[in-house]
Amino acid sequence: MSLGHGDLRELYQEVIFDHNRSPRNFHKMDDADRVAEGHNPLCGDQLTLYVRLKDGLIDEVSFVGHGCAISTASASLMTEAVKGRTIAEVEALFRDFHALLTGEPPQGRDFGKLEVLAGVREFPVRVKCATLAWHTLHNALTGEAAAAKTE
């Protein structure tokens, strides 16, 4: 079954609304191995990301903060997408996800639910909103002390 342009836009809006209204993994994690801050001055999005690693995999990831609907929904979707993956897998997914949002998606990559965020391509200024959590996760995984910023 193929979705038309209107169907994709409707699905995009529905998923963004759902994950903004009820973000998944939205809580502070007291036993996190890594913590990082993220800030998008354009929209005022701010988040703190928590990661717990186990046996080289992301065992648990959560976030707290506030932001626009796209930023919150993207963080929520990201936390679901990266659990159980290695750091290398997450870094590769981030690169491919960024390419998806900027118009040059890699061939053959299954993005799962993250695919709906491709709708952000129509609003280039909002790519920063959709990638804030990913930049913050990158900083958490690499130990970067400075806050992630999307400016």
C-alpha positions, -999 to 999 in steps of 0.1 A, spaced: 0 0 0 14 34 -10 5 65 9 -2 97 -10 13 131 -1 -18 141 19 -18 108 38 19 113 47 12 148 59 -17 136 80 5 108 95 33 132 102 9 156 121 -7 127 140 26 112 152 41 146 161 9 154 181 9 121 198 46 121 209 44 158 219 12 152 240 25 120 256 63 118 252 78 84 257 107 80 282 101 115 296 117 113 331 149 120 349 171 90 353 190 90 386 213 61 377 224 74 342 260 68 331 259 98 308 240 131 310 240 159 284 222 192 279 208 205 247 195 240 236 179 253 205 179 292 208 156 295 177 126 279 194 138 280 230 139 242 231 159 229 261 164 193 272 185 171 295 192 137 281 200 107 303 217 75 290 225 42 308 249 18 290 251 -19 296 274 -44 278 282 -18 251 245 -11 243 222 17 252 202 0 279 180 30 288 176 65 276 153 93 288 149 131 287 133 160 305 128 195 293 105 217 272 103 227 236 82 229 205 61 200 193 87 188 168 116 189 193 96 170 220 83 144 195 117 139 179 133 133 213 105 109 222 108 89 190 146 89 193 145 74 228 125 45 214 147 41 183 180 39 201 174 15 229 193 -18 226 217 -3 199 255 1 201 270 35 201 283 30 166 248 20 154 233 51 170 259 74 154 252 58 120 215 62 125 220 99 135 239 105 103 213 88 82 184 105 100 200 140 95 204 131 58 167 121 57 157 155 71 179 175 48 167 158 16 194 132 8 182 100 26 204 69 23 190 41 2 178 10 19 177 24 55 146 14 75 139 44 98 108 29 113 86 55 131 114 81 126 104 82 89 74 104 97 99 132 107 109 134 71 80 159 68 103 184 85 122 187 51 94 210 40 103 234 68 142 237 68 143 260 98 126 232 118 154 206 111 172 221 141 142 213 163 141 177 150 178 171 155 184 187 189 179 155 209 202 137 185 230 162 189 225 160 226 227 122 225 259 124 205 274 146 231 263 123 259 278 93 241 311 110 233 315 127 266 313 162 252 310 186 281 295 216 263 258 218 258 246 208 223 233 237 204 216 238 170 226 273 159 
